[in-house]
């Protein structure tokens, strides 16, 4: 984005300087470049504002709202600044009414440039977010492929199912969910309870298979059929049974980081 902004600024300055010299042959090259350079210098600051808004709020309604509100102040100021430069470089007297008239004449162009700058910034931020999301999904997909090939031990859990108990292989479990002093075990479309905490159970599970996807749940990566990114930055995991789990944004990157270490 920085390179694109620099190119846009230089191309605009050179083009405007060329037109200034064509319409006013008395201008030397240095003066025309200085005039054009100062006229469009504020747009570098606008680009910085857009970049900062995208970094802070992302390409969503918050950034768009802030930038729309800023437009009410910035566009007239830039138009007035351009009028001041025109009068200074042309060396002509200007009454207050001339100032107002010239500034109003510059407003449509200033508004167009501001809108274009914001649109480019939003598009660039959206593209960057989409690329990062795709990269994360690809990394997670690779981790899932590795998890399916893991030869885990034959660890088993004694699970309470109603009034009876069942022995369940941990590698058959799709996910665990916290329920106070108990953990809900979900496997093969069934569920039961284990008297334990999720944190305590996590320490005994194979970290190549089970990862924390939420503060109250663990998922077996080997049992994930599909990964889908959601609009809020979280992920939806579709398990073999058809159940859908959500990886919260808080744990999203932690999952990838952990999978890179085990």
C-alpha positions in Angstrom: 0.0 0.0 0.0 2.9 2.4 0.8 4.4 1.8 -2.7 1.0 2.3 -4.4 0.5 5.6 -2.5 3.9 6.9 -3.4 3.4 6.0 -7.1 -0.1 7.6 -7.1 1.2 10.8 -5.5 4.2 11.1 -7.9 2.2 10.3 -11.0 -0.5 12.9 -10.0 2.1 15.6 -9.3 4.0 15.1 -12.6 0.7 15.0 -14.5 -0.7 18.2 -12.9 2.7 20.0 -13.3 2.7 19.2 -17.0 -0.8 20.7 -17.4 0.1 23.7 -15.4 3.1 24.4 -17.7 0.9 23.8 -20.7 -1.7 26.3 -19.6 0.8 28.8 -18.2 4.0 28.8 -20.3 5.5 31.4 -18.0 5.9 28.8 -15.2 9.3 27.1 -14.9 9.5 23.4 -14.2 10.5 23.8 -10.5 7.6 26.1 -9.8 5.0 23.9 -11.5 6.3 20.9 -9.6 6.3 22.7 -6.3 2.7 24.0 -6.9 1.4 20.5 -7.8 3.4 18.9 -5.0 2.0 21.1 -2.3 -1.5 21.0 -3.7 -1.7 17.2 -3.4 0.5 16.7 -0.3 -2.6 16.7 2.0 -3.7 13.5 0.3 -0.7 11.7 1.7 -2.1 12.5 5.2 -5.5 11.3 4.1 -4.0 8.1 3.0 -2.3 7.8 6.4 -5.7 8.4 8.1 -7.4 5.7 6.0 -4.5 3.3 6.8 -4.8 4.0 10.5 -8.6 3.5 10.4 -8.1 0.1 8.7 -5.5 -1.0 11.1 -7.6 0.0 14.1 -11.1 -1.1 13.1 -10.6 -3.2 10.0 -12.5 -2.8 6.7 -15.9 -2.7 8.3 -18.6 -0.2 9.3 -16.7 1.3 12.2 -13.8 2.5 9.9 -16.3 3.6 7.2 -18.2 5.6 9.8 -15.1 7.3 11.2 -13.9 8.2 7.7 -17.3 9.5 6.6 -17.4 11.7 9.7 -13.9 13.0 9.0 -14.8 13.8 5.4 -17.1 16.6 6.7 -14.0 18.4 8.0 -11.2 17.2 5.8 -12.7 17.9 2.4 -13.5 21.6 3.0 -10.0 22.1 4.6 -8.2 20.6 1.7 -10.3 22.6 -0.8 -9.5 25.8 1.2 -5.8 24.9 1.3 -5.8 24.4 -2.5 -7.4 27.8 -3.0 -4.7 29.4 -0.8 -2.0 27.8 -2.9 -3.6 28.8 -6.2 -3.8 32.5 -5.1 -0.2 32.4 -3.8 1.3 30.9 -6.9 -0.8 33.0 -9.3 0.0 36.1 -7.3 -3.5 37.6 -7.6 -5.5 39.5 -5.0 -8.5 37.7 -3.7 -11.5 39.1 -1.7 -13.3 36.9 0.9 -16.0 36.2 -1.7 -13.3 35.1 -4.2 -11.9 32.7 -1.6 -15.3 31.2 -0.9 -16.1 30.9 -4.6 -12.8 29.2 -5.5 -13.0 26.9 -2.5 -16.6 25.8 -3.5 -15.3 25.2 -7.0 -12.7 22.8 -5.6 -15.0 20.9 -3.3 -16.3 18.4 -6.0 -12.8 17.3 -6.9 -11.7 17.1 -3.3 -14.8 15.0 -2.4 -14.1 12.7 -5.4 -10.5 12.2 -4.4 -11.4 11.6 -0.7 -14.0 9.0 -1.7 -11.5 7.3 -4.1 -8.8 7.2 -1.4 -11.2 5.7 1.1 -12.5 3.2 -1.4 -9.0 2.0 -2.4 -8.1 1.7 1.3 -11.1 -0.4 2.1 -10.5 -2.6 -0.9 -6.9 -3.1 0.0 -7.7 -3.9 3.6 -10.4 -6.3 2.5 -8.1 -8.0 0.2 -5.4 -8.3 2.9 -7.9 -9.7 5.3 -9.2 -12.3 2.8 -5.6 -13.3 2.0 -4.7 -13.7 5.7 -7.9 -15.7 6.3 -7.1 -18.0 3.4 -3.6 -18.6 4.7 -4.9 -19.5 8.1 -7.4 -21.9 6.6 -4.7 -23.5 4.5 -2.5 -23.9 7.6 -5.3 -25.4 9.6 -6.2 -27.8 6.7 -2.6 -29.0 6.7 -2.8 -29.5 10.5 -6.0 -31.5 10.0 -4.3 -33.7 7.5 -1.4 -34.4 9.9 -3.9 -35.1 12.7 -5.7 -37.8 10.7 -2.4 -39.6 10.3 -1.5 -39.6 13.9 -1.2 -43.0 15.5 -2.4 -42.2 19.0 -2.3 -44.6 21.9 -5.3 -46.6 23.0 -6.2 -44.4 25.9 -9.8 -44.8 27.1 -12.2 -42.9 29.2 -14.9 -44.3 31.5 -18.0 -42.2 30.5 -21.3 -42.0 32.4 -24.2 -42.3 30.0 -27.4 -41.9 32.0 -27.3 -44.6 34.7 -24.8 -46.8 32.9 -21.1 -46.4 32.0 -19.3 -46.8 28.7 -15.6 -47.2 27.8 -14.7 -44.8 25.0 -11.4 -44.6 23.1 -10.2 -41.0 23.3 -9.4 -40.9 19.6 -13.1 -41.7 18.9 -14.2 -38.5 20.7 -15.1 -35.6 18.5 -15.1 -32.9 21.1 -15.2 -32.2 24.9 -17.2 -29.5 26.5 -17.0 -28.0 30.0 -19.9 -28.4 32.3 -18.8 -27.2 35.7 -17.1 -30.0 37.6 -17.9 -32.4 34.7 -16.8 -32.6 31.1 -19.3 -33.6 28.4 -17.9 -36.2 26.0 -19.2 -36.3 22.4 -18.5 -39.3 20.3 -20.2 -41.1 17.4 -23.4 -39.0 17.8 -23.5 -39.9 21.5 -22.6 -38.0 24.7 -21.8 -38.7 28.3 -20.1 -37.2 31.3 -16.7 -37.5 32.9 -16.1 -36.2 36.4 -13.2 -33.9 35.7 -12.3 -30.4 34.6 -11.6 -29.5 31.0 -8.2 -28.1 32.0 -7.3 -31.3 33.8 -8.5 -33.5 31.0 -6.6 -31.5 28.5 -3.3 -32.3 30.1 -3.9 -36.0 29.6 -5.0 -35.8 26.0 -2.7 -36.2 22.9 -1.9 -32.6 21.9 -1.5 -33.6 18.3 -5.2 -34.4 18.2 -7.0 -32.3 20.8 -6.8 -28.5 20.8 -8.7 -25.8 22.7 -11.1 -24.0 20.3 -13.0 -22.1 23.0 -12.5 -21.5 26.7 -15.1 -24.2 27.3 -14.4 -26.8 24.6 -11.7 -29.0 23.0 -11.9 -30.5 19.5 -10.4 -33.6 17.9 -8.7 -32.3 14.7 -8.7 -35.8 13.3 -12.5 -35.8 13.3 -12.9 -32.5 11.5 -14.4 -32.8 8.0 -14.5 -29.2 6.9 -13.3 -25.7 7.9 -15.2 -22.6 7.0 -14.1 -19.0 7.9 -16.8 -16.8 9.3 -17.3 -13.0 8.7 -16.3 -12.1 12.3 -12.9 -13.8 12.0 -13.8 -17.0 13.7 -14.0 -20.5 12.1 -16.7 -23.1 11.8 -15.6 -26.7 12.1 -17.9 -29.4 10.7 -17.3 -32.7 12.4 -17.7 -36.2 11.0 -21.1 -36.5 12.8 -22.3 -33.3 11.1 -22.0 -31.3 14.3 -20.7 -27.8 13.9 -18.2 -26.2 16.3 -16.9 -22.6 16.3 -13.3 -21.7 16.9 -13.4 -18.3 18.5 -11.1 -15.5 17.4 -9.4 -15.7 20.7 -8.2 -19.3 20.1 -7.9 -19.1 16.3 -4.3 -18.1 16.1 -3.4 -20.1 19.2 -4.6 -23.2 17.5 -2.3 -22.6 14.5 0.6 -21.7 16.7 0.2 -24.8 18.8 -0.2 -27.1 15.8 3.1 -25.7 14.5 4.9 -26.8 17.7 3.5 -30.4 18.2 
